[in-house]
Amino acid sequence: MEAIVEFINSIIWSNALIFMCLGAALWFSLRTRFMQVRGFAEMCRLTIAGEKSDAGVSSFQALAVSMAGRMGIGNIAGVATAIAYGGPGAIFWMWVMGFLGAATSYVECTLAQIYKTKDAEGRYRGGPAYYIEKAMGLKWYAVAFAVATIIAAGFLMPGVQANAIADSATNVLCGTDGCTALGGASMFKLWVGIAVALLLAVIIFGGIKRIATFAEVVVPFMALAFILMAVTVMVLNADKVPKMFSDIFSSAFGAHAAFGAIIGQAIAWGVKRGVYANEAGQGTGPHAAAAAEVSHPAKQGYVQAFAIYFDTMLVCTSTAFLVLSTGMYNTFRVVKDGGKETLEAIVTGVPGLQPSDGAQYTQAAVESVLPGWGAGFVALALFFFAFTTIMAYYYMAETNLTYIAGTRRTHPLATLLLRLGIIAMVIFGAFHNAKMAWALGDIGVGLMAWLNVIAILILQKPAMLALTDYERQKKLGVDPVFDPDALGIKNADFWRGNK
């Protein structure tokens, strides 16, 4: 089974997808004239502005829900895994993907706003399936994305998050006795999975309003606490910071003596984990973006572009600095012998850990500076990061289930089965092995990315028109209001009825 999953994963995450994500991000940056730089002040302003209604949530709540989806274990375990496979240079390429990916996020989230609609219960819904059908006119393609997202967000990706929660909790609480009183580490992980599943049920059975309310409180708090911890560790390791930056930049371009031979791995894993962590182009962010109450689609495009900065440049970078400044990382070179691949250690800062033990590198980093409670802090941070991500995954899957239902109300049984399914996968993922969980999660991310990036490359024009229109109205000194007819944008039915 594992061999089959790994084979599928290697096909989906071939170099073609990596270069497509990076190429699309560069193209959108050029097309928007680097709006992520020109519009940085506007991003910050709009993030805390906006209104909410019975049908939609505020811009900040939409940001919080999308950030809940972005800020999962990819920010903690995923970054450490990228270093394990690509060395310190992977962080530079992750930054590149984050910087350029902000423009990708603008495009996909603005499209989600342009083509959003109201469901049978009067709530805003939108996302790739909606803009693929309305702008491309390809119903089969839209259904394919919706089905892929339900499978990925509802069943494949939650297990990765639950597995990381269980592993980090076991690493802290089981200690030397291996939780023998509870039946061993495996049984302890099962109980952790059940506890997480029950808490998830309380949130998701409350719908988008409860998800948004929970996210807007938890997401900023957990992110800022984690960033503060990284700053603290760097201050305590100030003498090692210059070498850390030197290693990042020299190994990113193959100039480092130890990491020069794995520059290809550095680029591939930096981009791969960048896409996984910030989700630009993956098609997840647009679901939350469409739920925002705004007067112009570009407003939420700006806000979601800022989300990429916050996720990659602050949270992911915090993990990287924690691990690199303390030297608590291993790096491996992939050696191919015929059709078999083996790992050869280049750096061994934490003996015994494998690349898939991502969270444990971060725990070891904090523990090396703050012994006794550092590992517990990371476990708690990872719990909140991963739990809110699972919560956001449910919302994405539910939105696509609603899309398939069309103008009809989603059948209660279908919604119940989705909820029970994601709860079951949380329990299953908690005690399954990490390598399998990561591989399944990567397949889910990759499927969505393939379908969405191709779509937004084809459908980019309305998002560009919206950006030009927004900037024109801002220069006139007015609060921009969207009129699709004036821009020649068809099938933006929601905005015609709300002019």
Number of C-alpha atoms within 10 A of each C-alpha: 7 11 9 9 15 18 13 15 20 14 13 20 20 12 13 11 19 21 14 16 26 22 15 20 27 20 17 24 22 13 14 18 12 18 20 25 13 11 15 16 12 15 22 14 14 18 22 14 13 18 15 16 12 10 16 23 27 22 27 24 29 30 28 30 32 30 29 30 29 29 32 28 28 28 28 32 26 28 31 35 26 31 27 30 26 28 33 31 31 36 31 22 26 29 19 20 27 32 23 26 32 31 33 34 33 35 33 34 34 31 34 31 34 31 28 28 22 15 20 14 11 11 15 25 26 28 34 33 30 29 26 26 17 19 20 14 13 13 14 12 17 26 20 14 25 26 19 19 29 24 18 24 30 27 24 24 28 32 31 29 28 32 30 32 28 27 24 24 21 20 18 19 16 17 10 9 10 16 17 13 10 13 10 14 22 19 14 24 27 20 17 22 25 19 13 21 22 13 12 21 15 11 18 20 13 10 13 23 16 13 23 25 16 18 26 18 12 15 21 13 12 18 20 13 12 20 17 13 18 24 14 16 21 21 13 15 14 11 11 15 17 10 11 18 16 14 20 21 18 17 25 27 19 17 15 19 10 14 26 17 14 25 20 15 23 30 24 23 27 33 27 27 27 31 26 25 27 34 28 33 33 25 27 30 33 32 32 35 36 29 29 28 24 23 18 21 29 29 30 35 31 29 29 36 30 26 28 31 21 18 23 29 17 18 21 30 22 24 25 26 22 29 29 26 24 23 19 23 30 24 27 22 20 15 11 10 8 6 5 7 11 11 14 11 14 16 18 15 17 16 10 8 15 20 22 22 20 25 29 26 31 28 25 23 28 26 19 16 17 15 11 12 14 19 26 18 19 25 26 15 20 28 23 22 27 28 26 29 28 30 25 30 28 27 25 28 27 26 26 27 21 22 24 17 15 12 12 12 12 19 11 9 9 14 16 11 11 20 19 15 15 28 27 17 20 32 25 20 29 30 24 19 15 21 17 20 25 23 21 24 22 25 22 25 25 24 20 23 27 21 21 23 23 14 22 22 16 12 18 18 15 20 25 19 15 25 22 15 19 20 14 13 14 12 10 9 9 10 11 20 17 21 18 20 12 8 13 10 18 14 17 20 15 16 21 13 7 9 10
